[in-house]
Amino acid sequence: MADIIQLLPDSVANQIAAGEVIQRPSSVVKELAENSVDAGSSFITVILREAGKNLVEVIDNGCGMSETDARLSLERHATSKIKNADDLFAIKTMGFRGEALASVAAIAELELQTRRQQDDIGTLVEIKGAEFIRQEPVSCQAGCKISIKNLFFNVPARRKFLKTNPTELRHIVTELQRIALANPEIEFSLQHEGKKILHLPPANRKQRIIHIFGRNINQQLVEIDTQTNLANIGGFIAKPEYSKKAPGEQFFFINNRFMRHPYFHKAVTRAFEKLIAPDALPSYFIYFEACPKTVDVNIHPTKTEIKFENEKAVWQILMASVREALGKFNLVPSIDFNTEGMIDMVIPRRDREPSPPEISVDPDFNPFEQEAGGSGLKQGQKSDRYRYGNWEQLYKDFEKERSMPGEESERSVVHAERGKDENIFSGSTPALLQVRNRFILSPVKSGLMIIDQRRAHERILYEKFLKTIRSGSLIAQQQLYPVNIELSPSDYQLVKELTGELVNFGFDIRDFGTHSIIISGCPADTDHADPAKMIENLLSEYKSSGSAFKESPREKIALNLAGSSAINYGKPLTREEMQDIIDNLFACEIPNYSPDGKTVLVILSNDDIDKKFREA
């Protein structure tokens, strides 16, 4: 039998390696930008066409390469950062495997122009699909300029799986944000189709965070600074009220390298426990500094998964640091030791006998009589409140004082119904009762119906929004004062991607530049909703659901609009408002369940009610 084992050609091996390292245009931007950071650049410019599918160009002013280095850098496993195996445990740079340029060159057309500061002329190298085309001298600026054209031109199966241009552009913005947050001293610029998408001047860490995520985050940042012999932890966390339901503002960095670390994320969420909603995520920008020998960054091709030598100890330090920061800025509940009204404890002296307290008693005091100086009543005159003949008024006042804020509206409904001389469980017009400002109770033929007021309103609005969009009879409600919303670059791109669907629902959204939008109009029936909150909820839903959102964007948008606009728990309702909810609910196609599948109403049957009293 003939031998069947053979060595793969370099071109095939490079394409296989490219499948691990280069997954989409954002992977190219990441690898090239990290190389620019390692080259000591003070500015990095990224130029895109068709969200990187047609062109990715990265320009920097780093150290540049010689003619020999320029050609050798495109070979697989060619690197300037590792000379022996021991160097793997002292890695401080970004790219060290030497796979990035070779992998990109295997699945695209690559052109490299580079020059060192001390050289008069630079070098141009061109490679297409791992095939060397040419190398020649060229006049160029100091640093490096790499152009990647026609990505995946020779791997059509991979190109077919790329997403739309807005989606790919959003991934590129996200990758560039991570590198920019880790290196705030470097100036970054991103251009797409001739338009400037992102420009970040040199700054410190806090200023860089504000430049990326907007001025609104400035007042929300709380600093962390912990020095230990295992690791130094610095950076910022956001206040609990800034927490969001969708991921996107959670960043860990180790030695200025972005990393994902679910174990450390749990430490941060544990520190925020009981300060934010269970389904909310805190925002944080946390930077670790540790000895490279205690950190392994060589466990994943993308180098975003990091292994620590003492993870449990660092976990404890991280959680303690976050809790300390929250406590230092009074962001956690504290016990109020109020001494007002407390008895002053006097320590007796040994040379003095303690004297019993003196109590003065007025034997002529009558609680139903007061002196004229106390309340304006003459001696012997009875107060109306405490007169025996007016004891009903006394009980009424007592009940009024004892009632909770939300119960007054409940009693008013009952009294109004009784004032009509109707039995609360009978009559042509059913009596309605609001309980705990959350549930609506109404008698029905089979028993007692209990309706969740918020879920019912969500179902009503959800079907109304869908019906309106399907019929095309949209009614946009103009805002008295347009709302300006400042977004992060990635969220800004996401809103631009969703603008068409939002306009169909009645939003009047306009681009205000510098990652800001203006909302001049909102859909009808969203009177009490905050436009900024509606947009934030939509973005959170998009990030968390992903492909599910794209499959049914109208249903998802309608669901979020209904959730943002529905009446909240704790809102007292008049009888007319309760009746309106009931009437509209039973006009819906699916009145029993909210849009997200939760129960809207239950019926306590007459048999169940009778059974309760038989057992009592």
C-alpha positions in Angstrom: 0.0 0.0 0.0 1.4 3.4 -1.0 2.2 6.0 1.7 -0.7 8.3 2.4 0.8 10.8 4.9 2.1 14.0 3.2 3.1 17.5 4.2 0.6 20.3 3.4 1.8 23.0 1.1 2.6 26.3 2.8 -0.4 28.0 1.0 -2.9 25.5 2.4 -1.3 25.5 5.9 -1.5 29.3 5.9 -5.2 29.2 5.0 -5.8 26.8 7.8 -4.0 29.1 10.2 -5.9 32.0 8.8 -9.2 30.3 9.7 -8.2 30.4 13.4 -6.7 33.9 13.5 -8.7 35.8 10.8 -12.5 35.3 11.2 -13.8 38.6 9.8 -12.5 42.1 8.9 -12.4 43.1 12.6 -9.8 40.4 13.1 -7.6 42.0 10.5 -7.9 45.4 12.1 -7.1 43.9 15.5 -3.9 42.1 14.4 -2.6 45.0 12.4 -3.4 47.7 15.0 -1.7 45.6 17.7 1.4 45.3 15.5 1.3 49.1 15.2 1.1 49.4 19.0 4.1 47.1 19.4 6.1 49.2 16.9 5.9 52.2 19.3 3.4 54.3 17.2 2.0 57.5 18.6 -0.9 57.6 16.1 -2.7 54.8 14.2 -5.2 55.4 11.4 -7.5 52.8 10.0 -9.2 53.3 6.6 -12.1 51.0 5.5 -14.2 50.4 2.4 -17.3 48.2 2.5 -16.7 47.6 6.2 -13.3 46.1 5.5 -14.4 43.5 2.9 -12.9 45.5 0.1 -10.1 47.4 1.9 -8.5 47.6 5.3 -5.6 50.0 5.5 -3.7 50.6 8.7 -1.2 53.5 8.8 1.2 54.2 11.7 4.4 56.2 12.6 6.1 53.3 14.4 9.7 52.1 14.1 9.3 50.7 10.6 11.2 47.7 9.1 14.3 47.2 7.0 14.2 45.6 3.5 15.0 42.2 4.9 12.6 42.4 7.8 9.8 43.6 5.6 10.0 40.4 3.4 10.6 38.1 6.4 7.7 39.5 8.4 5.3 37.9 5.9 6.6 34.4 6.6 4.7 32.2 9.0 6.0 32.2 12.6 8.3 35.1 11.9 8.5 37.3 15.0 10.9 39.8 16.6 9.5 39.2 20.1 10.5 35.6 20.9 13.9 34.0 20.6 13.5 30.9 22.8 10.8 29.1 24.8 11.5 31.0 28.0 10.4 34.2 26.3 6.8 32.8 26.3 6.7 33.5 30.0 7.8 37.1 29.8 5.5 38.4 27.0 4.7 42.1 27.2 3.8 42.8 23.6 0.6 42.1 21.6 1.5 40.0 18.6 4.2 37.4 19.3 3.3 34.3 17.3 4.2 35.6 13.9 0.9 34.3 12.3 -1.0 37.5 11.7 0.6 38.9 8.5 1.1 35.4 7.0 -2.5 34.5 7.7 -3.9 37.7 6.2 -1.7 37.3 3.2 -3.0 33.8 2.6 -6.6 35.0 2.2 -6.3 38.5 0.7 -4.2 40.8 -1.4 -1.6 42.4 0.9 0.6 45.4 0.1 3.2 46.5 2.7 5.0 49.9 2.6 7.5 50.5 5.4 10.5 52.7 6.2 12.7 53.2 9.3 13.4 56.7 10.5 17.1 56.5 9.7 16.5 55.2 6.1 16.1 57.5 3.1 13.9 55.1 1.2 11.4 52.4 2.1 10.4 49.0 0.9 7.2 47.8 -0.8 6.2 44.1 -0.7 3.1 42.7 -2.4 1.6 39.2 -1.8 -1.6 37.8 -3.2 -3.1 34.7 -1.6 0.2 33.6 -0.1 1.9 34.0 -3.5 4.7 36.5 -3.6 4.2 39.1 -6.3 7.0 41.7 -6.0 9.4 43.6 -3.7 10.9 46.9 -4.6 12.1 50.2 -3.1 9.5 52.9 -2.6 9.3 56.4 -1.3 7.0 56.5 1.7 6.7 58.1 5.1 8.5 56.6 8.2 6.5 53.9 9.9 4.3 51.3 8.2 1.3 51.2 5.9 -0.4 47.9 5.2 -3.3 47.6 2.7 -5.5 44.5 2.8 -7.8 44.2 -0.3 -10.5 41.7 -1.3 -10.6 39.8 2.0 -11.4 36.1 1.6 -11.2 36.4 -2.2 -9.9 32.9 -2.5 -12.1 31.4 0.3 -15.6 32.2 -1.0 -17.2 30.0 1.6 -15.8 32.2 4.4 -16.7 35.4 2.6 -20.3 34.1 2.2 -20.7 34.0 6.0 -19.8 37.6 6.5 -22.6 39.8 7.8 -23.9 43.1 6.5 -21.6 46.1 6.3 -23.1 47.9 9.4 -22.7 44.7 11.4 -19.1 44.2 10.3 -18.3 47.9 10.9 -19.7 47.6 14.4 -17.3 44.7 15.1 -14.4 46.7 13.8 -15.3 49.7 16.1 -15.6 47.3 19.1 -12.1 45.9 18.4 -10.6 49.3 18.0 -12.2 50.5 21.2 -10.5 47.8 23.1 -7.1 48.6 21.8 -7.7 52.3 22.3 -8.8 51.8 26.0 -5.7 49.8 26.7 -3.4 52.4 25.1 -4.9 55.9 25.9 -1.6 57.6 25.1 -1.9 56.7 21.4 -4.0 58.7 18.9 -6.5 56.6 17.0 -8.6 57.4 13.9 -11.1 55.4 11.9 -12.5 56.3 8.5 -15.2 54.4 6.5 -16.0 55.3 2.9 -14.3 58.7 3.4 -16.2 59.6 6.6 -14.5 59.8 10.0 -16.2 57.4 12.3 -13.9 57.7 15.3 -11.2 60.0 16.4 -9.5 59.6 19.8 -6.8 62.1 20.7 -4.1 61.1 23.3 -5.4 61.2 26.8 -5.4 59.5 30.2 -7.5 56.5 31.0 -10.5 58.5 32.2 -10.5 60.9 29.3 -10.3 58.1 26.9 -13.3 56.4 28.4 -15.3 59.7 28.2 -14.2 60.2 24.5 -15.5 56.7 23.6 -18.7 56.4 25.7 -19.7 60.1 25.9 -19.8 62.8 28.5 -22.7 61.2 30.4 -20.4 58.6 31.9 -18.1 61.2 33.4 -20.2 61.7 36.6 -20.7 57.9 36.9 -17.1 56.7 37.2 -15.6 55.6 40.5 -11.9 55.1 40.6 -10.2 51.8 41.8 -6.6 51.7 42.9 -5.3 48.7 44.8 -1.6 47.7 45.1 -0.7 44.1 46.1 2.3 41.8 45.6 0.2 39.6 43.3 -1.3 42.2 41.1 -2.0 45.9 40.9 -5.6 46.7 40.1 -6.6 50.2 38.8 -9.3 51.7 36.6 -12.9 52.7 37.1 -16.3 51.2 37.8 -19.6 52.9 37.1 -22.1 53.7 39.8 -24.9 51.2 40.3 -27.6 53.4 38.7 -25.6 53.3 35.5 -25.9 49.5 35.1 -27.5 48.1 32.0 -29.2 44.9 30.9 -27.0 44.3 27.9 -23.3 43.6 27.8 -20.9 46.1 26.1 -19.3 48.2 28.8 -17.4 45.5 30.7 -13.6 45.7 30.1 -10.7 43.8 31.6 -7.1 44.5 30.7 -3.9 42.7 31.8 -0.6 44.6 31.1 -2.4 46.8 28.6 -3.9 43.8 26.8 -7.7 43.3 26.5 -8.9 40.0 28.0 -12.1 38.1 28.6 -12.4 36.6 32.0 -15.8 35.3 33.2 -14.4 34.3 36.5 -13.3 37.8 37.3 -16.5 39.2 35.9 -18.3 37.2 38.6 -16.2 38.9 41.3 -17.4 42.3 40.1 -21.0 41.3 39.9 -20.7 39.8 43.4 -19.5 43.1 44.7 -22.5 44.8 43.1 -24.9 42.3 44.6 -28.1 43.8 45.9 -27.2 47.2 44.5 -28.4 46.5 41.0 -31.2 44.4 39.5 -30.5 40.7 39.1 -30.6 40.9 35.3 -28.5 44.1 35.1 -24.7 44.3 34.4 -22.4 46.8 36.0 -20.1 48.8 33.8 -16.4 48.7 34.5 -13.0 49.4 33.0 -10.4 47.5 35.1 -6.7 47.3 34.4 -4.5 44.6 35.9 -0.7 44.9 36.2 1.1 41.6 37.0 4.4 40.0 36.4 4.3 38.4 33.0 5.7 35.2 34.5 2.4 34.8 36.5 0.2 35.2 33.4 -0.3 32.9 30.5 -1.5 34.7 27.4 -0.7 31.8 25.0 -3.8 29.7 25.4 -6.0 31.0 22.5 -5.2 32.1 18.9 -6.9 35.5 19.5 -5.0 36.0 22.8 -8.1 37.3 24.6 -8.3 34.4 27.1 -5.8 34.8 29.9 -4.7 32.4 32.6 -3.5 33.7 36.0 -1.2 31.7 38.3 -3.1 32.8 41.4 -6.6 33.3 40.1 -8.5 32.7 43.4 -6.3 35.2 45.3 -6.7 37.8 42.5 -10.4 37.1 42.5 -10.7 38.0 46.2 -8.5 41.1 45.7 -10.7 42.3 42.8 -14.0 41.8 44.7 -12.6 43.6 47.8 -11.3 46.5 45.6 -14.7 47.0 44.0 -16.5 46.9 47.3 -14.0 49.3 48.8 -14.6 51.7 45.9 -18.3 51.5 46.3 -18.1 52.0 50.1 -15.6 54.9 49.8 -18.0 56.9 47.6 -21.0 56.0 49.7 -22.6 53.9 47.0 -23.5 51.0 49.3 -26.2 51.2 52.0 -24.9 52.1 55.4 -26.4 52.0 58.9 -27.5 55.4 60.2 -26.8 55.6 63.8 -29.2 58.4 64.6 -28.9 59.5 68.3 -31.8 61.9 68.3 -34.3 61.1 71.0 -32.0 58.6 72.7 -31.7 58.5 76.5 -28.5 60.1 77.7 -26.7 57.5 79.8 -25.0 59.3 82.8 -22.3 57.3 84.6 -22.7 57.9 88.4 -19.8 59.1 90.5 -18.5 57.0 93.4 -18.6 59.9 95.9 -22.3 60.7 95.2 -25.4 58.7 96.0 -27.6 58.2 93.0 -30.9 60.1 93.4 -34.1 58.6 92.0 -35.7 60.6 89.2 -38.5 63.0 90.2 -41.8 62.6 88.4 -44.4 65.4 88.6 -48.0 64.3 88.3 -51.0 66.5 87.8 -53.9 64.7 89.6 -56.4 67.1 88.0 -55.4 66.4 84.4 -58.2 65.3 82.2 -57.2 64.0 78.7 -60.5 65.3 77.2 -59.9 68.8 78.5 -57.0 71.1 77.6 -55.9 74.5 78.9 -56.5 77.4 76.7 -52.8 77.8 76.1 -52.5 74.3 74.6 -55.0 74.3 71.8 -57.1 77.4 72.1 -59.9 75.6 74.0 -61.3 77.0 77.2 -61.1 74.9 80.3 -64.0 72.5 80.4 -64.6 72.7 76.7 -64.6 69.3 74.9 -62.7 68.7 71.7 -64.9 67.5 68.8 -62.4 64.8 68.0 -62.6 63.2 71.5 -66.2 63.8 72.3 -68.1 60.5 73.0 -70.9 61.6 70.8 -68.6 61.9 67.8 -66.7 58.6 68.1 -67.3 57.7 64.4 -65.2 60.7 63.4 -62.5 59.5 65.7 -62.4 56.1 64.1 -62.4 57.7 60.6 -59.4 59.9 61.4 -57.6 56.9 62.9 -58.1 54.9 59.8 -56.9 57.8 57.6 -53.7 58.1 59.7 -53.1 54.3 59.6 -53.6 53.8 55.9 -50.6 53.4 53.6 -50.0 55.9 50.7 -51.2 53.4 48.1 -54.3 52.3 49.9 -56.2 55.5 49.8 -57.0 55.1 46.1 -58.2 51.6 46.8 -60.7 52.7 49.4 -61.9 55.6 47.2 -62.8 53.0 44.5 -64.7 50.9 47.0 -66.5 53.9 48.5 -67.4 55.2 45.1 -68.9 51.8 44.1 -70.9 51.6 47.4 -72.1 55.1 47.0 -74.0 53.9 43.9 -75.9 51.4 46.1 -74.5 48.6 44.0 -73.3 45.2 45.3 -69.6 45.0 44.6 -70.0 41.6 43.0 -73.1 42.1 41.0 -74.9 44.6 38.8 -74.8 45.5 35.1 -71.6 47.5 35.6 -69.0 45.3 37.4 -67.2 46.9 40.3 -63.4 47.3 39.9 -60.8 47.3 42.6 -57.1 48.1 42.4 -55.0 46.2 44.9 -51.5 47.3 45.9 -51.5 49.6 42.9 -50.6 46.5 40.8 -53.6 44.3 40.3 -57.1 45.0 39.0 -59.9 42.9 40.5 -63.2 42.4 38.8 -66.0 40.0 39.4 -66.9 37.7 36.5 -69.6 35.1 36.1 -67.3 32.2 37.1 -65.6 34.0 40.0 -63.0 36.8 40.6 -60.7 37.9 37.9 -57.2 39.3 38.8 -55.3 41.2 36.1 -51.7 42.4 36.3 -52.0 46.0 35.1 -48.6 46.4 33.6 -48.5 43.1 31.7 -52.0 43.8 30.4 -51.0 47.3 29.2 -47.9 45.7 27.5 -50.1 43.3 25.6 -52.4 46.1 24.5 -49.6 48.3 23.3 -47.7 45.4 21.6 -50.6 44.4 19.4 -51.4 48.1 18.7 -47.9 48.8 17.5 -47.9 45.7 15.3 -51.3 46.5 13.9 -50.3 50.1 13.1 -47.1 49.1 11.3 -48.9 46.5 9.3 -51.6 48.8 8.2 -49.2 51.6 7.5 -51.3 54.2 9.4 -48.4 55.5 11.5 -49.0 58.5 13.7 -45.7 60.1 14.8 -46.0 62.2 18.0 -43.6 65.2 17.8 -41.7 66.0 20.9 -42.1 69.5 22.5 -38.4 69.6 23.1 -36.2 67.3 20.9 -34.0 64.9 22.9 -30.3 64.8 22.2 -28.7 61.4 22.9 -24.9 60.8 23.0 -23.9 57.3 22.2 -20.8 55.2 22.1 -19.4 54.6 18.6 -20.6 51.0 18.5 -24.1 52.0 19.7 -24.1 54.9 17.2 -23.5 52.5 14.3 -26.2 50.1 15.7 -28.7 52.9 15.8 -27.9 53.8 12.2 -28.4 50.2 11.3 -31.9 50.2 12.9 -32.9 53.7 11.8 -35.1 52.3 8.9 -37.2 50.1 11.2 -37.4 52.8 13.9 -38.7 55.3 11.3 -41.4 52.8 10.3 -42.6 52.7 13.9 -42.9 56.5 14.1 -39.6 57.7 15.4 -38.2 60.9 14.0 -34.4 60.4 14.3 -31.8 62.6 12.9 -28.0 62.3 12.9 -26.4 65.1 15.0 -22.8 64.1 14.3 -20.0 63.0 16.8 -21.9 59.9 17.7 -25.1 61.8 18.7 -28.6 61.6 17.5 -31.7 63.9 17.9 -35.1 62.4 18.5 -37.8 64.9 17.5 -40.7 62.5 17.4 -41.8 59.2 19.0 -44.5 56.7 18.2 -48.0 57.4 19.4 -49.1 55.9 22.8 -45.6 56.5 24.2 -46.5 59.7 26.0 -44.9 58.8 29.4 -41.9 57.0 28.0 -38.4 58.5 28.0 -37.0 58.5 24.4 -33.5 57.9 25.6 -34.6 55.0 27.7 -36.5 53.5 24.8 -33.4 53.7 22.6 -31.3 52.2 25.3 -33.7 49.3 25.8 -33.8 48.6 22.1 -30.0 48.5 21.9 -29.8 46.2 24.9 -32.3 43.9 23.3 -30.4 43.9 20.0 -27.1 43.1 21.8 -28.5 40.3 23.9 -30.7 38.6 21.3 -28.5 39.1 18.2 -29.7 37.0 15.3 -33.2 36.5 16.9 -33.6 40.3 16.7 -32.7 40.3 13.0 -35.1 37.5 12.2 -38.1 39.5 13.6 -37.0 43.1 14.1 -40.6 44.5 14.0 -41.8 42.2 16.7 -38.7 42.9 18.9 -39.0 46.7 18.5 -42.8 46.5 19.2 -42.0 44.4 22.3 -39.5 46.9 23.6 -41.6 49.9 22.9 -44.5 48.3 24.7 -42.3 47.5 27.7 -40.9 51.1 27.8 -44.3 52.7 27.5 -46.5 50.5 29.7 -47.8 51.9 33.0 -45.6 51.0 35.9 -46.5 49.2 39.1 -47.4 51.6 41.9 -49.5 53.8 39.7 -53.0 54.4 41.1 -55.7 54.1 38.4 -59.2 55.6 38.2 -62.2 53.4 37.5 -62.3 54.7 33.9 -58.6 53.8 33.4 -59.1 50.3 34.8 -62.2 49.7 32.6 -60.3 51.0 29.6 -57.5 48.4 30.2 -60.0 45.6 30.6 -61.9 46.5 27.5 -58.7 46.9 25.3 -57.2 43.7 26.8 -60.1 41.5 25.7 -60.0 43.1 22.3 -56.5 41.6 21.8 -55.8 38.4 20.0 -53.9 36.8 22.9 -55.2 38.5 26.1 -54.0 35.8 28.5 -50.2 36.4 28.1 -47.9 39.3 27.8 -45.7 39.7 24.7 -42.8 37.9 26.5 -45.1 35.0 27.6 -45.9 35.9 31.2 -49.4 35.4 32.6 -51.6 38.5 32.4 -54.7 37.3 34.3 -56.0 34.6 36.5 -59.5 33.7 37.6 -60.3 32.6 41.1 -63.3 30.4 40.7 -66.4 30.5 42.8 -65.7 27.0 44.0 -62.3 28.0 45.2 -63.7 30.9 47.1 -66.4 28.8 48.7 -63.8 26.1 49.6 -61.7 28.7 51.4 -64.6 29.7 53.6 -65.7 26.0 54.2 -62.2 25.2 55.4 -62.0 28.3 57.7 
